[in-house]
């Protein structure tokens, strides 16, 4: 029973460390450090803005108008749209902007966002490449805020702040907003200490010379930054480089998106595994293991911890009786949420446990598929009401 006790305590402590201990340690390690630990400048390098889309007819005109109105010298800004076999009017909408210098690259066959970016990068000659999504509307100074960080020659990529500012008032949007405020705080501390872990598909930039083609199964805004770290560069976060986008506004679509992200990211981390070696990447190894790897494994820690708690509860350990009772309550609330006809209108005391359990459950599915060699390489917009294409590729 001693071994069961120790294993249970370890597994139950791991989620506490990931969600609370890791941010606390980051806060302690960055105490006394300046808000910005790298050099910034006002240089204006040439920039290529790559916008990835699939069936985004509803928003692509607004996105392109937004891009054309950016406060950055137009002669230094190239705008490229990569359409991954769109089947609606997306391509025709983009062609309406040809006279504005916007380039459309159509990828046939639904090969996925990563392969589309590989294709677009073959045409990029600019010093800096910015990656974006069709629904991410940039603040007018976003490009300028991103590129100022490349005045420091040690900076290889820069991540902006994707903010939610939509009309969704449901429980899904509230939980997603809360999660992203938490994430942005962690990104800022990671950046001050060494590097922000991963990019953000809505708004991140790289030195074009550091790009290397990705495999189809790679999630570009995670694997690409890891490759840059492995080359010895830093990745920084700039909270002033802002874009605005909508949540899916729906629980089911949000948690399914989490499955896809974990499914592709955990495979990508294994492919660039040297970043977890402290002798090669220093303190960044602590960041990526704590922020990503251990977080993805939380569902497995919880399963073992709960099983151990039940066993210890039946053996008379009072503390674990409380933990078991708490687990039963959380699962009961999750069931109530699951059976609800309108999950987006759930009260917070039901929505939060439901969201937590479902996200972690889908993360387990993503991990299992990754271990089976099944990786989702195509996507539908989380805002799309059509049936989601599983897009799973057996590799």
Beta strands, then each sheet from edge to edge (+ up, - down):
strand 1: 47-53
strand 2: 77-84
strand 3: 103-107
strand 4: 128-133
strand 5: 137-138
strand 6: 155-164
strand 7: 204-207
strand 8: 234-245
strand 9: 374-376
strand 10: 392-394
sheet 1: 3+ 2+ 1+ 4+ 7- 6+ 8+ 5-
sheet 2: 9+ 10-
end
